């Protein structure tokens, strides 16, 4: 779309609004829908890993704070 076509589109929209024409009913204008939830392997967590208050599996010098990094490849 070039600049002239965009200007014509904006002029048409402004003219429709200023003319006082009634808006289309709600059933004509569909409300936006959220994107469907898509599961992805990067969001899965491994089962069976220890969930203790012991040392972190990734950095053993640090206490585990249950961030889930070791269970999900950090995603």
C-alpha positions in Angstrom: 0.0 0.0 0.0 1.5 3.3 -1.0 1.1 6.7 0.7 -1.7 7.9 -1.6 -3.8 4.8 -1.0 -3.3 5.1 2.7 -4.4 8.7 2.7 -7.5 7.8 0.6 -8.4 5.1 3.1 -8.0 7.5 6.1 -10.1 10.1 4.3 -12.9 7.6 3.6 -12.9 6.5 7.2 -13.1 10.1 8.5 -15.9 10.9 6.1 -17.9 7.9 7.3 -17.5 8.9 10.9 -18.4 12.5 10.3 -21.4 11.6 8.2 -23.1 10.2 11.2 -23.9 6.9 9.5 -24.9 4.2 12.0 -22.3 1.7 13.0 -22.8 -1.9 11.9 -24.4 -4.2 14.5 -22.2 -6.1 17.0 -22.8 -9.4 15.2 -21.2 -8.0 12.0 -18.0 -6.9 13.8 -16.5 -10.0 15.4 -14.6 -9.4 18.6 -10.9 -10.3 18.6 -10.2 -13.8 19.8 -7.1 -14.8 21.8 -4.6 -17.1 20.1 -5.2 -20.7 20.9 -2.9 -22.2 23.5 -0.3 -24.3 21.8 1.7 -26.8 23.8 5.4 -26.9 23.0 8.1 -29.3 24.1 10.1 -26.5 25.6 7.4 -25.9 28.2 7.3 -29.5 29.5 8.9 -30.5 32.8 10.6 -33.7 33.6 9.0 -35.9 36.3 11.0 -37.8 38.8 13.6 -35.2 39.5 14.1 -34.6 43.2 12.0 -31.8 44.7 13.9 -31.5 47.9 15.4 -28.5 49.7 18.9 -29.8 49.0 21.5 -28.4 46.7 20.6 -27.3 43.2 21.2 -29.9 40.4 22.6 -27.2 38.1 24.7 -25.3 40.6 25.3 -27.6 43.7 26.9 -24.8 45.7 23.5 -23.1 45.9 20.4 -24.2 47.8 17.5 -25.4 45.6 14.8 -22.7 45.3 12.5 -24.8 43.1 12.8 -22.6 40.0 12.3 -25.5 37.7 15.3 -24.8 35.5 16.7 -28.3 35.9 13.3 -29.8 35.0 12.7 -27.9 31.8 16.0 -27.2 30.1 15.7 -23.7 31.4 12.6 -22.7 29.4 
